[in-house]
Amino acid sequence: MGTSPRPLVFKQVGSSNIVYLGIEGETMIAETGASVRLVVGDDVGVSLDTERVHLFDQEGDAVHSLPLDQRTVEPQA
């Protein structure tokens, strides 16, 4: 990526956060742990866990999502 994502919206929702990130005119929605703190407008780094990511096209159809029987769930502390 040539441009760093920037938080557009940061919502604290219980044990996690929902973050809307702007990147090169597109929006990505991410979920983070509750301990993560971001400031709207700051550059942030992003990495994707390919075993947990869900990608959708503009019509809302899944373009990448592992079948349920192939997903792993890590216990939360």
N, CA, C and O atoms as a Tripos MOL2 file, in Angstrom:
@<TRIPOS>MOLECULE
protein
  308   307    77     0     0
PROTEIN
NO_CHARGES

@<TRIPOS>ATOM
      1 N           0.8300   -1.1760    0.0000 N.3       1 MET1
      2 CA          0.0000    0.0000    0.0000 C.3       1 MET1
      3 C           0.8750    1.2400    0.0000 C.2       1 MET1
      4 O           1.8580    1.3170    0.7360 O.2       1 MET1
      5 N           0.5150    2.2000   -0.8220 N.am      2 GLY2
      6 CA          1.2780    3.4190   -0.8780 C.3       2 GLY2
      7 C           0.8620    4.4240    0.1720 C.2       2 GLY2
      8 O           1.6750    5.2560    0.5750 O.2       2 GLY2
      9 N          -0.3610    4.3770    0.6230 N.am      3 THR3
     10 CA         -0.8930    5.3270    1.5860 C.3       3 THR3
     11 C          -1.2880    4.5960    2.8580 C.2       3 THR3
     12 O          -1.8620    3.5080    2.7980 O.2       3 THR3
     13 N          -0.9860    5.1850    4.0070 N.am      4 SER4
     14 CA         -1.3710    4.5630    5.2710 C.3       4 SER4
     15 C          -2.8570    4.7630    5.5290 C.2       4 SER4
     16 O          -3.3910    5.8420    5.2710 O.2       4 SER4
     17 N          -3.5270    3.7370    6.0340 N.am      5 PRO5
     18 CA         -4.9330    3.9060    6.4140 C.3       5 PRO5
     19 C          -5.0550    4.9250    7.5470 C.2       5 PRO5
     20 O          -4.1490    5.0780    8.3670 O.2       5 PRO5
     21 N          -6.1940    5.6150    7.5730 N.am      6 ARG6
     22 CA         -6.4730    6.5700    8.6500 C.3       6 ARG6
     23 C          -7.8500    6.2740    9.2240 C.2       6 ARG6
     24 O          -8.8130    6.1050    8.4760 O.2       6 ARG6
     25 N          -7.9470    6.2100   10.5530 N.am      7 PRO7
     26 CA         -9.2600    6.0120   11.1620 C.3       7 PRO7
     27 C         -10.2010    7.1710   10.8310 C.2       7 PRO7
     28 O          -9.8590    8.3410   10.9970 O.2       7 PRO7
     29 N         -11.3910    6.8100   10.3610 N.am      8 LEU8
     30 CA        -12.4310    7.7990   10.0880 C.3       8 LEU8
     31 C         -13.4310    7.8430   11.2350 C.2       8 LEU8
     32 O         -13.9310    8.9040   11.6090 O.2       8 LEU8
     33 N         -13.7120    6.6540   11.7860 N.am      9 VAL9
     34 CA        -14.6470    6.5080   12.9070 C.3       9 VAL9
     35 C         -14.0730    5.4480   13.8270 C.2       9 VAL9
     36 O         -13.5720    4.4250   13.3620 O.2       9 VAL9
     37 N         -14.1440    5.6860   15.1370 N.am     10 PHE10
     38 CA        -13.6480    4.7470   16.1400 C.3      10 PHE10
     39 C         -14.7460    4.5630   17.1780 C.2      10 PHE10
     40 O         -15.0960    5.5050   17.8900 O.2      10 PHE10
     41 N         -15.2950    3.3400   17.2660 N.am     11 LYS11
     42 CA        -16.4000    3.0730   18.1950 C.3      11 LYS11
     43 C         -15.9910    2.0090   19.2020 C.2      11 LYS11
     44 O         -15.5790    0.9140   18.8180 O.2      11 LYS11
     45 N         -16.1010    2.3220   20.4810 N.am     12 GLN12
     46 CA        -15.8700    1.3400   21.5320 C.3      12 GLN12
     47 C         -17.1820    0.6070   21.7890 C.2      12 GLN12
     48 O         -18.1930    1.2310   22.1110 O.2      12 GLN12
     49 N         -17.1640   -0.7220   21.6470 N.am     13 VAL13
     50 CA        -18.3770   -1.5340   21.8290 C.3      13 VAL13
     51 C         -18.0610   -2.7260   22.7300 C.2      13 VAL13
     52 O         -17.8100   -3.8320   22.2510 O.2      13 VAL13
     53 N         -18.0760   -2.4860   24.0200 N.am     14 GLY14
     54 CA        -17.8290   -3.5630   24.9770 C.3      14 GLY14
     55 C         -16.4000   -4.0630   24.9390 C.2      14 GLY14
     56 O         -15.4630   -3.3080   25.2010 O.2      14 GLY14
     57 N         -16.2280   -5.3470   24.6090 N.am     15 SER15
     58 CA        -14.9140   -5.9730   24.6570 C.3      15 SER15
     59 C         -14.1280   -5.8110   23.3590 C.2      15 SER15
     60 O         -13.1000   -6.4630   23.1770 O.2      15 SER15
     61 N         -14.5960   -4.9490   22.4540 N.am     16 SER16
     62 CA        -13.8670   -4.7020   21.2120 C.3      16 SER16
     63 C         -14.1620   -3.2870   20.7090 C.2      16 SER16
     64 O         -14.9810   -2.5640   21.2770 O.2      16 SER16
     65 N         -13.4880   -2.9230   19.6520 N.am     17 ASN17
     66 CA        -13.6870   -1.6410   18.9880 C.3      17 ASN17
     67 C         -14.0000   -1.9040   17.5250 C.2      17 ASN17
     68 O         -13.4830   -2.8570   16.9410 O.2      17 ASN17
     69 N         -14.8300   -1.0790   16.9380 N.am     18 ILE18
     70 CA        -15.0800   -1.1060   15.5100 C.3      18 ILE18
     71 C         -14.4500    0.1580   14.9370 C.2      18 ILE18
     72 O         -14.7160    1.2650   15.4050 O.2      18 ILE18
     73 N         -13.5990   -0.0220   13.9070 N.am     19 VAL19
     74 CA        -12.8750    1.0950   13.3190 C.3      19 VAL19
     75 C         -13.1650    1.1450   11.8210 C.2      19 VAL19
     76 O         -13.0180    0.1450   11.1170 O.2      19 VAL19
     77 N         -13.5730    2.2990   11.3490 N.am     20 TYR20
     78 CA        -13.7340    2.5360    9.9210 C.3      20 TYR20
     79 C         -12.4570    3.2260    9.4630 C.2      20 TYR20
     80 O         -12.1230    4.3130    9.9350 O.2      20 TYR20
     81 N         -11.7450    2.5870    8.5390 N.am     21 LEU21
     82 CA        -10.4720    3.1110    8.0540 C.3      21 LEU21
     83 C         -10.6140    3.5990    6.6190 C.2      21 LEU21
     84 O         -11.2120    2.9170    5.7870 O.2      21 LEU21
     85 N         -10.0700    4.7700    6.3260 N.am     22 GLY22
     86 CA        -10.0370    5.2810    4.9650 C.3      22 GLY22
     87 C          -8.6860    4.9830    4.3560 C.2      22 GLY22
     88 O          -7.6470    5.2710    4.9510 O.2      22 GLY22
     89 N          -8.7010    4.3970    3.1520 N.am     23 ILE23
     90 CA         -7.4490    4.0890    2.4540 C.3      23 ILE23
     91 C          -7.6620    4.2900    0.9580 C.2      23 ILE23
     92 O          -8.4410    3.5700    0.3320 O.2      23 ILE23
     93 N          -6.9740    5.2610    0.3970 N.am     24 GLU24
     94 CA         -7.0120    5.5510   -1.0370 C.3      24 GLU24
     95 C          -8.4400    5.6320   -1.5740 C.2      24 GLU24
     96 O          -8.7500    5.0440   -2.6100 O.2      24 GLU24
     97 N          -9.3070    6.3620   -0.8690 N.am     25 GLY25
     98 CA        -10.6750    6.5820   -1.3210 C.3      25 GLY25
     99 C         -11.6460    5.4560   -1.0100 C.2      25 GLY25
    100 O         -12.8230    5.5480   -1.3610 O.2      25 GLY25
    101 N         -11.1850    4.4030   -0.3640 N.am     26 GLU26
    102 CA        -12.0290    3.2650    0.0100 C.3      26 GLU26
    103 C         -12.1670    3.2270    1.5280 C.2      26 GLU26
    104 O         -11.4020    3.8720    2.2450 O.2      26 GLU26
    105 N         -13.1440    2.4710    2.0090 N.am     27 THR27
    106 CA        -13.3400    2.3030    3.4510 C.3      27 THR27
    107 C         -13.2260    0.8400    3.8140 C.2      27 THR27
    108 O         -13.8250   -0.0190    3.1660 O.2      27 THR27
    109 N         -12.4530    0.5560    4.8560 N.am     28 MET28
    110 CA        -12.3060   -0.7820    5.4080 C.3      28 MET28
    111 C         -12.8360   -0.7340    6.8390 C.2      28 MET28
    112 O         -12.5480    0.2110    7.5730 O.2      28 MET28
    113 N         -13.6010   -1.7350    7.2370 N.am     29 ILE29
    114 CA        -14.1140   -1.8140    8.5980 C.3      29 ILE29
    115 C         -13.3550   -2.9110    9.3140 C.2      29 ILE29
    116 O         -13.2440   -4.0280    8.8080 O.2      29 ILE29
    117 N         -12.8340   -2.6010   10.4880 N.am     30 ALA30
    118 CA        -12.0360   -3.5640   11.2460 C.3      30 ALA30
    119 C         -12.5260   -3.6430   12.6820 C.2      30 ALA30
    120 O         -13.0930   -2.6910   13.2170 O.2      30 ALA30
    121 N         -12.2970   -4.7940   13.2930 N.am     31 GLU31
    122 CA        -12.5800   -4.9880   14.7150 C.3      31 GLU31
    123 C         -11.2510   -5.1740   15.4210 C.2      31 GLU31
    124 O         -10.4040   -5.9450   14.9710 O.2      31 GLU31
    125 N         -11.0680   -4.4640   16.5340 N.am     32 THR32
    126 CA         -9.8440   -4.5810   17.3270 C.3      32 THR32
    127 C         -10.2040   -4.9480   18.7570 C.2      32 THR32
    128 O         -11.3690   -4.8930   19.1500 O.2      32 THR32
    129 N          -9.2090   -5.3150   19.5180 N.am     33 GLY33
    130 CA         -9.4090   -5.5460   20.9350 C.3      33 GLY33
    131 C          -9.7100   -4.2460   21.6480 C.2      33 GLY33
    132 O          -9.3630   -3.1700   21.1620 O.2      33 GLY33
    133 N         -10.3560   -4.3400   22.8050 N.am     34 ALA34
    134 CA        -10.7630   -3.1490   23.5560 C.3      34 ALA34
    135 C          -9.5820   -2.3020   24.0090 C.2      34 ALA34
    136 O          -9.7350   -1.1020   24.2360 O.2      34 ALA34
    137 N          -8.3980   -2.9130   24.1450 N.am     35 SER35
    138 CA         -7.2370   -2.1600   24.6300 C.3      35 SER35
    139 C          -6.6250   -1.2620   23.5570 C.2      35 SER35
    140 O          -5.8110   -0.3970   23.8780 O.2      35 SER35
    141 N          -6.9980   -1.4490   22.2910 N.am     36 VAL36
    142 CA         -6.4560   -0.6340   21.2000 C.3      36 VAL36
    143 C          -7.0980    0.7490   21.2340 C.2      36 VAL36
    144 O          -8.3190    0.8750   21.3330 O.2      36 VAL36
    145 N          -6.2720    1.7780   21.1530 N.am     37 ARG37
    146 CA         -6.7600    3.1550   21.1220 C.3      37 ARG37
    147 C          -6.2220    3.8090   19.8590 C.2      37 ARG37
    148 O          -5.0140    3.8120   19.6250 O.2      37 ARG37
    149 N          -7.1010    4.3560   19.0550 N.am     38 LEU38
    150 CA         -6.7170    5.0510   17.8320 C.3      38 LEU38
    151 C          -7.3020    6.4550   17.8490 C.2      38 LEU38
    152 O          -8.3230    6.7110   18.4860 O.2      38 LEU38
    153 N          -6.6390    7.3550   17.1400 N.am     39 VAL39
    154 CA         -7.1100    8.7260   17.0350 C.3      39 VAL39
    155 C          -7.5620    8.9580   15.5970 C.2      39 VAL39
    156 O          -6.8180    8.6880   14.6540 O.2      39 VAL39
    157 N          -8.7810    9.4580   15.4340 N.am     40 VAL40
    158 CA         -9.3120    9.7390   14.1000 C.3      40 VAL40
    159 C          -8.3530   10.6710   13.3690 C.2      40 VAL40
    160 O          -7.9600   11.7100   13.9000 O.2      40 VAL40
    161 N          -7.9780   10.2940   12.1480 N.am     41 GLY41
    162 CA         -7.0980   11.1110   11.3200 C.3      41 GLY41
    163 C          -5.6300   10.7220   11.3630 C.2      41 GLY41
    164 O          -4.8810   11.1080   10.4660 O.2      41 GLY41
    165 N          -5.1860    9.9690   12.3730 N.am     42 ASP42
    166 CA         -3.7930    9.5360   12.4570 C.3      42 ASP42
    167 C          -3.5240    8.4010   11.4710 C.2      42 ASP42
    168 O          -4.4220    7.6100   11.1830 O.2      42 ASP42
    169 N          -2.2940    8.3120   10.9480 N.am     43 ASP43
    170 CA         -1.8890    7.1590   10.1430 C.3      43 ASP43
    171 C          -1.7680    5.9480   11.0580 C.2      43 ASP43
    172 O          -1.2630    6.0620   12.1750 O.2      43 ASP43
    173 N          -2.2280    4.7870   10.5910 N.am     44 VAL44
    174 CA         -2.1090    3.5590   11.3720 C.3      44 VAL44
    175 C          -1.5720    2.4510   10.4900 C.2      44 VAL44
    176 O          -1.6800    2.5180    9.2650 O.2      44 VAL44
    177 N          -0.9970    1.4420   11.1000 N.am     45 GLY45
    178 CA         -0.5670    0.2490   10.3830 C.3      45 GLY45
    179 C          -1.6670   -0.7990   10.4630 C.2      45 GLY45
    180 O          -2.3910   -0.8850   11.4550 O.2      45 GLY45
    181 N          -1.7820   -1.5890    9.4120 N.am     46 VAL46
    182 CA         -2.8140   -2.6180    9.3650 C.3      46 VAL46
    183 C          -2.1970   -3.9180    8.8700 C.2      46 VAL46
    184 O          -1.4320   -3.9270    7.9060 O.2      46 VAL46
    185 N          -2.5350   -5.0130    9.5390 N.am     47 SER47
    186 CA         -2.1850   -6.3380    9.0400 C.3      47 SER47
    187 C          -3.4420   -7.1870    9.1080 C.2      47 SER47
    188 O          -4.2770   -6.9980    9.9930 O.2      47 SER47
    189 N          -3.5790   -8.1160    8.1810 N.am     48 LEU48
    190 CA         -4.7770   -8.9430    8.1040 C.3      48 LEU48
    191 C          -4.4510  -10.3800    8.4690 C.2      48 LEU48
    192 O          -3.4810  -10.9510    7.9690 O.2      48 LEU48
    193 N          -5.2580  -10.9610    9.3370 N.am     49 ASP49
    194 CA         -5.1590  -12.3720    9.6810 C.3      49 ASP49
    195 C          -5.9880  -13.1210    8.6370 C.2      49 ASP49
    196 O          -7.2180  -13.1040    8.6920 O.2      49 ASP49
    197 N          -5.3260  -13.7710    7.6950 N.am     50 THR50
    198 CA         -6.0380  -14.3880    6.5740 C.3      50 THR50
    199 C          -6.9580  -15.5230    7.0060 C.2      50 THR50
    200 O          -7.8080  -15.9520    6.2250 O.2      50 THR50
    201 N          -6.8080  -16.0170    8.2250 N.am     51 GLU51
    202 CA         -7.7160  -17.0550    8.7210 C.3      51 GLU51
    203 C          -8.9870  -16.4620    9.3150 C.2      51 GLU51
    204 O          -9.9420  -17.1920    9.5820 O.2      51 GLU51
    205 N          -9.0100  -15.1520    9.5240 N.am     52 ARG52
    206 CA        -10.1740  -14.5360   10.1520 C.3      52 ARG52
    207 C         -10.8010  -13.4240    9.3270 C.2      52 ARG52
    208 O         -11.8540  -12.9060    9.6980 O.2      52 ARG52
    209 N         -10.1800  -13.0470    8.2190 N.am     53 VAL53
    210 CA        -10.6570  -11.9170    7.4250 C.3      53 VAL53
    211 C         -11.8690  -12.3180    6.5820 C.2      53 VAL53
    212 O         -11.9680  -13.4530    6.1150 O.2      53 VAL53
    213 N         -12.7710  -11.3840    6.4000 N.am     54 HIS54
    214 CA        -13.9360  -11.5480    5.5230 C.3      54 HIS54
    215 C         -13.9200  -10.3710    4.5590 C.2      54 HIS54
    216 O         -13.9660   -9.2170    4.9860 O.2      54 HIS54
    217 N         -13.8560  -10.6520    3.2730 N.am     55 LEU55
    218 CA        -13.8380   -9.6040    2.2620 C.3      55 LEU55
    219 C         -15.1060   -9.6800    1.4250 C.2      55 LEU55
    220 O         -15.5870  -10.7650    1.0980 O.2      55 LEU55
    221 N         -15.6390   -8.5090    1.0830 N.am     56 PHE56
    222 CA        -16.8910   -8.4280    0.3350 C.3      56 PHE56
    223 C         -16.7160   -7.5050   -0.8590 C.2      56 PHE56
    224 O         -15.9230   -6.5650   -0.8120 O.2      56 PHE56
    225 N         -17.4610   -7.7750   -1.9370 N.am     57 ASP57
    226 CA        -17.4420   -6.8730   -3.0820 C.3      57 ASP57
    227 C         -18.4460   -5.7420   -2.8560 C.2      57 ASP57
    228 O         -19.0840   -5.6750   -1.8050 O.2      57 ASP57
    229 N         -18.5850   -4.8600   -3.8370 N.am     58 GLN58
    230 CA        -19.4570   -3.6920   -3.6750 C.3      58 GLN58
    231 C         -20.9290   -4.0580   -3.5420 C.2      58 GLN58
    232 O         -21.7200   -3.2590   -3.0410 O.2      58 GLN58
    233 N         -21.3050   -5.2500   -3.9820 N.am     59 GLU59
    234 CA        -22.6920   -5.6910   -3.8530 C.3      59 GLU59
    235 C         -22.9590   -6.3840   -2.5140 C.2      59 GLU59
    236 O         -24.0960   -6.7460   -2.2110 O.2      59 GLU59
    237 N         -21.9070   -6.5630   -1.7210 N.am     60 GLY60
    238 CA        -22.0610   -7.2060   -0.4200 C.3      60 GLY60
    239 C         -21.8790   -8.7090   -0.4360 C.2      60 GLY60
    240 O         -22.1160   -9.3730    0.5730 O.2      60 GLY60
    241 N         -21.4580   -9.2600   -1.5800 N.am     61 ASP61
    242 CA        -21.2170  -10.7000   -1.6710 C.3      61 ASP61
    243 C         -19.8050  -11.0190   -1.1830 C.2      61 ASP61
    244 O         -18.8570  -10.2930   -1.4830 O.2      61 ASP61
    245 N         -19.6770  -12.1020   -0.4360 N.am     62 ALA62
    246 CA        -18.3730  -12.5080    0.0770 C.3      62 ALA62
    247 C         -17.4520  -12.8960   -1.0760 C.2      62 ALA62
    248 O         -17.8380  -13.6530   -1.9670 O.2      62 ALA62
    249 N         -16.2440  -12.3740   -1.0460 N.am     63 VAL63
    250 CA        -15.2430  -12.7490   -2.0450 C.3      63 VAL63
    251 C         -14.1170  -13.5450   -1.4060 C.2      63 VAL63
    252 O         -13.3290  -14.1790   -2.1080 O.2      63 VAL63
    253 N         -14.0340  -13.5180   -0.0800 N.am     64 HIS64
    254 CA        -13.0700  -14.3520    0.6360 C.3      64 HIS64
    255 C         -13.5690  -14.5620    2.0540 C.2      64 HIS64
    256 O         -13.7370  -13.6100    2.8160 O.2      64 HIS64
    257 N         -13.8000  -15.7970    2.3890 N.am     65 SER65
    258 CA        -14.1900  -16.1570    3.7380 C.3      65 SER65
    259 C         -13.9880  -17.6560    3.8650 C.2      65 SER65
    260 O         -14.5060  -18.4220    3.0520 O.2      65 SER65
    261 N         -13.2480  -18.0800    4.8650 N.am     66 LEU66
    262 CA        -13.0210  -19.5130    5.0620 C.3      66 LEU66
    263 C         -14.3120  -20.2070    5.4660 C.2      66 LEU66
    264 O         -15.1090  -19.6330    6.2080 O.2      66 LEU66
    265 N         -14.5360  -21.4250    4.9970 N.am     67 PRO67
    266 CA        -15.6940  -22.1920    5.4590 C.3      67 PRO67
    267 C         -15.6320  -22.3680    6.9730 C.2      67 PRO67
    268 O         -14.5460  -22.4120    7.5500 O.2      67 PRO67
    269 N         -16.7840  -22.4680    7.6110 N.am     68 LEU68
    270 CA        -16.8390  -22.5660    9.0730 C.3      68 LEU68
    271 C         -15.9760  -23.6890    9.6190 C.2      68 LEU68
    272 O         -15.3450  -23.5190   10.6620 O.2      68 LEU68
    273 N         -15.9300  -24.8340    8.9470 N.am     69 ASP69
    274 CA        -15.1640  -25.9670    9.4690 C.3      69 ASP69
    275 C         -13.6540  -25.7650    9.3450 C.2      69 ASP69
    276 O         -12.8910  -26.5630    9.8890 O.2      69 ASP69
    277 N         -13.2050  -24.7280    8.6510 N.am     70 GLN70
    278 CA        -11.7790  -24.4470    8.5280 C.3      70 GLN70
    279 C         -11.3160  -23.2890    9.4010 C.2      70 GLN70
    280 O         -10.1260  -22.9740    9.4350 O.2      70 GLN70
    281 N         -12.2340  -22.6630   10.0990 N.am     71 ARG71
    282 CA        -11.8840  -21.5220   10.9400 C.3      71 ARG71
    283 C         -11.3590  -21.9920   12.2830 C.2      71 ARG71
    284 O         -11.7930  -23.0120   12.8180 O.2      71 ARG71
    285 N         -10.4200  -21.2320   12.8120 N.am     72 THR72
    286 CA         -9.9180  -21.4900   14.1610 C.3      72 THR72
    287 C         -10.2820  -20.3040   15.0290 C.2      72 THR72
    288 O         -10.2350  -19.1570   14.5860 O.2      72 THR72
    289 N         -10.6380  -20.5850   16.2470 N.am     73 VAL73
    290 CA        -10.9980  -19.5190   17.1890 C.3      73 VAL73
    291 C         -10.0220  -19.6010   18.3420 C.2      73 VAL73
    292 O          -9.8870  -20.6400   18.9870 O.2      73 VAL73
    293 N          -9.3330  -18.4800   18.5990 N.am     74 GLU74
    294 CA         -8.3950  -18.4340   19.7000 C.3      74 GLU74
    295 C          -9.1430  -18.0160   20.9580 C.2      74 GLU74
    296 O          -9.9420  -17.0790   20.9230 O.2      74 GLU74
    297 N          -8.8900  -18.7070   22.0770 N.am     75 PRO75
    298 CA         -9.5460  -18.2940   23.3300 C.3      75 PRO75
    299 C          -9.0920  -16.9100   23.7320 C.2      75 PRO75
    300 O          -7.9220  -16.5570   23.5800 O.2      75 PRO75
    301 N         -10.0340  -16.1200   24.2510 N.am     76 GLN76
    302 CA         -9.6920  -14.7700   24.7010 C.3      76 GLN76
    303 C          -9.4030  -14.7890   26.1810 C.2      76 GLN76
    304 O         -10.0800  -15.4660   26.9560 O.2      76 GLN76
    305 N          -8.3960  -14.0420   26.5610 N.am     77 ALA77
    306 CA         -7.9730  -14.0020   27.9640 C.3      77 ALA77
    307 C          -8.9630  -13.2280   28.8040 C.2      77 ALA77
    308 O          -8.7720  -13.0890   30.0120 O.2      77 ALA77
@<TRIPOS>BOND
     1     1     2 1
     2     2     3 1
     3     3     4 2
     4     3     5 am
     5     5     6 1
     6     6     7 1
     7     7     8 2
     8     7     9 am
     9     9    10 1
    10    10    11 1
    11    11    12 2
    12    11    13 am
    13    13    14 1
    14    14    15 1
    15    15    16 2
    16    15    17 am
    17    17    18 1
    18    18    19 1
    19    19    20 2
    20    19    21 am
    21    21    22 1
    22    22    23 1
    23    23    24 2
    24    23    25 am
    25    25    26 1
    26    26    27 1
    27    27    28 2
    28    27    29 am
    29    29    30 1
    30    30    31 1
    31    31    32 2
    32    31    33 am
    33    33    34 1
    34    34    35 1
    35    35    36 2
    36    35    37 am
    37    37    38 1
    38    38    39 1
    39    39    40 2
    40    39    41 am
    41    41    42 1
    42    42    43 1
    43    43    44 2
    44    43    45 am
    45    45    46 1
    46    46    47 1
    47    47    48 2
    48    47    49 am
    49    49    50 1
    50    50    51 1
    51    51    52 2
    52    51    53 am
    53    53    54 1
    54    54    55 1
    55    55    56 2
    56    55    57 am
    57    57    58 1
    58    58    59 1
    59    59    60 2
    60    59    61 am
    61    61    62 1
    62    62    63 1
    63    63    64 2
    64    63    65 am
    65    65    66 1
    66    66    67 1
    67    67    68 2
    68    67    69 am
    69    69    70 1
    70    70    71 1
    71    71    72 2
    72    71    73 am
    73    73    74 1
    74    74    75 1
    75    75    76 2
    76    75    77 am
    77    77    78 1
    78    78    79 1
    79    79    80 2
    80    79    81 am
    81    81    82 1
    82    82    83 1
    83    83    84 2
    84    83    85 am
    85    85    86 1
    86    86    87 1
    87    87    88 2
    88    87    89 am
    89    89    90 1
    90    90    91 1
    91    91    92 2
    92    91    93 am
    93    93    94 1
    94    94    95 1
    95    95    96 2
    96    95    97 am
    97    97    98 1
    98    98    99 1
    99    99   100 2
   100    99   101 am
   101   101   102 1
   102   102   103 1
   103   103   104 2
   104   103   105 am
   105   105   106 1
   106   106   107 1
   107   107   108 2
   108   107   109 am
   109   109   110 1
   110   110   111 1
   111   111   112 2
   112   111   113 am
   113   113   114 1
   114   114   115 1
   115   115   116 2
   116   115   117 am
   117   117   118 1
   118   118   119 1
   119   119   120 2
   120   119   121 am
   121   121   122 1
   122   122   123 1
   123   123   124 2
   124   123   125 am
   125   125   126 1
   126   126   127 1
   127   127   128 2
   128   127   129 am
   129   129   130 1
   130   130   131 1
   131   131   132 2
   132   131   133 am
   133   133   134 1
   134   134   135 1
   135   135   136 2
   136   135   137 am
   137   137   138 1
   138   138   139 1
   139   139   140 2
   140   139   141 am
   141   141   142 1
   142   142   143 1
   143   143   144 2
   144   143   145 am
   145   145   146 1
   146   146   147 1
   147   147   148 2
   148   147   149 am
   149   149   150 1
   150   150   151 1
   151   151   152 2
   152   151   153 am
   153   153   154 1
   154   154   155 1
   155   155   156 2
   156   155   157 am
   157   157   158 1
   158   158   159 1
   159   159   160 2
   160   159   161 am
   161   161   162 1
   162   162   163 1
   163   163   164 2
   164   163   165 am
   165   165   166 1
   166   166   167 1
   167   167   168 2
   168   167   169 am
   169   169   170 1
   170   170   171 1
   171   171   172 2
   172   171   173 am
   173   173   174 1
   174   174   175 1
   175   175   176 2
   176   175   177 am
   177   177   178 1
   178   178   179 1
   179   179   180 2
   180   179   181 am
   181   181   182 1
   182   182   183 1
   183   183   184 2
   184   183   185 am
   185   185   186 1
   186   186   187 1
   187   187   188 2
   188   187   189 am
   189   189   190 1
   190   190   191 1
   191   191   192 2
   192   191   193 am
   193   193   194 1
   194   194   195 1
   195   195   196 2
   196   195   197 am
   197   197   198 1
   198   198   199 1
   199   199   200 2
   200   199   201 am
   201   201   202 1
   202   202   203 1
   203   203   204 2
   204   203   205 am
   205   205   206 1
   206   206   207 1
   207   207   208 2
   208   207   209 am
   209   209   210 1
   210   210   211 1
   211   211   212 2
   212   211   213 am
   213   213   214 1
   214   214   215 1
   215   215   216 2
   216   215   217 am
   217   217   218 1
   218   218   219 1
   219   219   220 2
   220   219   221 am
   221   221   222 1
   222   222   223 1
   223   223   224 2
   224   223   225 am
   225   225   226 1
   226   226   227 1
   227   227   228 2
   228   227   229 am
   229   229   230 1
   230   230   231 1
   231   231   232 2
   232   231   233 am
   233   233   234 1
   234   234   235 1
   235   235   236 2
   236   235   237 am
   237   237   238 1
   238   238   239 1
   239   239   240 2
   240   239   241 am
   241   241   242 1
   242   242   243 1
   243   243   244 2
   244   243   245 am
   245   245   246 1
   246   246   247 1
   247   247   248 2
   248   247   249 am
   249   249   250 1
   250   250   251 1
   251   251   252 2
   252   251   253 am
   253   253   254 1
   254   254   255 1
   255   255   256 2
   256   255   257 am
   257   257   258 1
   258   258   259 1
   259   259   260 2
   260   259   261 am
   261   261   262 1
   262   262   263 1
   263   263   264 2
   264   263   265 am
   265   265   266 1
   266   266   267 1
   267   267   268 2
   268   267   269 am
   269   269   270 1
   270   270   271 1
   271   271   272 2
   272   271   273 am
   273   273   274 1
   274   274   275 1
   275   275   276 2
   276   275   277 am
   277   277   278 1
   278   278   279 1
   279   279   280 2
   280   279   281 am
   281   281   282 1
   282   282   283 1
   283   283   284 2
   284   283   285 am
   285   285   286 1
   286   286   287 1
   287   287   288 2
   288   287   289 am
   289   289   290 1
   290   290   291 1
   291   291   292 2
   292   291   293 am
   293   293   294 1
   294   294   295 1
   295   295   296 2
   296   295   297 am
   297   297   298 1
   298   298   299 1
   299   299   300 2
   300   299   301 am
   301   301   302 1
   302   302   303 1
   303   303   304 2
   304   303   305 am
   305   305   306 1
   306   306   307 1
   307   307   308 2
@<TRIPOS>SUBSTRUCTURE
     1 MET1         2 RESIDUE 1 A MET
     2 GLY2         6 RESIDUE 1 A GLY
     3 THR3        10 RESIDUE 1 A THR
     4 SER4        14 RESIDUE 1 A SER
     5 PRO5        18 RESIDUE 1 A PRO
     6 ARG6        22 RESIDUE 1 A ARG
     7 PRO7        26 RESIDUE 1 A PRO
     8 LEU8        30 RESIDUE 1 A LEU
     9 VAL9        34 RESIDUE 1 A VAL
    10 PHE10       38 RESIDUE 1 A PHE
    11 LYS11       42 RESIDUE 1 A LYS
    12 GLN12       46 RESIDUE 1 A GLN
    13 VAL13       50 RESIDUE 1 A VAL
    14 GLY14       54 RESIDUE 1 A GLY
    15 SER15       58 RESIDUE 1 A SER
    16 SER16       62 RESIDUE 1 A SER
    17 ASN17       66 RESIDUE 1 A ASN
    18 ILE18       70 RESIDUE 1 A ILE
    19 VAL19       74 RESIDUE 1 A VAL
    20 TYR20       78 RESIDUE 1 A TYR
    21 LEU21       82 RESIDUE 1 A LEU
    22 GLY22       86 RESIDUE 1 A GLY
    23 ILE23       90 RESIDUE 1 A ILE
    24 GLU24       94 RESIDUE 1 A GLU
    25 GLY25       98 RESIDUE 1 A GLY
    26 GLU26      102 RESIDUE 1 A GLU
    27 THR27      106 RESIDUE 1 A THR
    28 MET28      110 RESIDUE 1 A MET
    29 ILE29      114 RESIDUE 1 A ILE
    30 ALA30      118 RESIDUE 1 A ALA
    31 GLU31      122 RESIDUE 1 A GLU
    32 THR32      126 RESIDUE 1 A THR
    33 GLY33      130 RESIDUE 1 A GLY
    34 ALA34      134 RESIDUE 1 A ALA
    35 SER35      138 RESIDUE 1 A SER
    36 VAL36      142 RESIDUE 1 A VAL
    37 ARG37      146 RESIDUE 1 A ARG
    38 LEU38      150 RESIDUE 1 A LEU
    39 VAL39      154 RESIDUE 1 A VAL
    40 VAL40      158 RESIDUE 1 A VAL
    41 GLY41      162 RESIDUE 1 A GLY
    42 ASP42      166 RESIDUE 1 A ASP
    43 ASP43      170 RESIDUE 1 A ASP
    44 VAL44      174 RESIDUE 1 A VAL
    45 GLY45      178 RESIDUE 1 A GLY
    46 VAL46      182 RESIDUE 1 A VAL
    47 SER47      186 RESIDUE 1 A SER
    48 LEU48      190 RESIDUE 1 A LEU
    49 ASP49      194 RESIDUE 1 A ASP
    50 THR50      198 RESIDUE 1 A THR
    51 GLU51      202 RESIDUE 1 A GLU
    52 ARG52      206 RESIDUE 1 A ARG
    53 VAL53      210 RESIDUE 1 A VAL
    54 HIS54      214 RESIDUE 1 A HIS
    55 LEU55      218 RESIDUE 1 A LEU
    56 PHE56      222 RESIDUE 1 A PHE
    57 ASP57      226 RESIDUE 1 A ASP
    58 GLN58      230 RESIDUE 1 A GLN
    59 GLU59      234 RESIDUE 1 A GLU
    60 GLY60      238 RESIDUE 1 A GLY
    61 ASP61      242 RESIDUE 1 A ASP
    62 ALA62      246 RESIDUE 1 A ALA
    63 VAL63      250 RESIDUE 1 A VAL
    64 HIS64      254 RESIDUE 1 A HIS
    65 SER65      258 RESIDUE 1 A SER
    66 LEU66      262 RESIDUE 1 A LEU
    67 PRO67      266 RESIDUE 1 A PRO
    68 LEU68      270 RESIDUE 1 A LEU
    69 ASP69      274 RESIDUE 1 A ASP
    70 GLN70      278 RESIDUE 1 A GLN
    71 ARG71      282 RESIDUE 1 A ARG
    72 THR72      286 RESIDUE 1 A THR
    73 VAL73      290 RESIDUE 1 A VAL
    74 GLU74      294 RESIDUE 1 A GLU
    75 PRO75      298 RESIDUE 1 A PRO
    76 GLN76      302 RESIDUE 1 A GLN
    77 ALA77      306 RESIDUE 1 A ALA
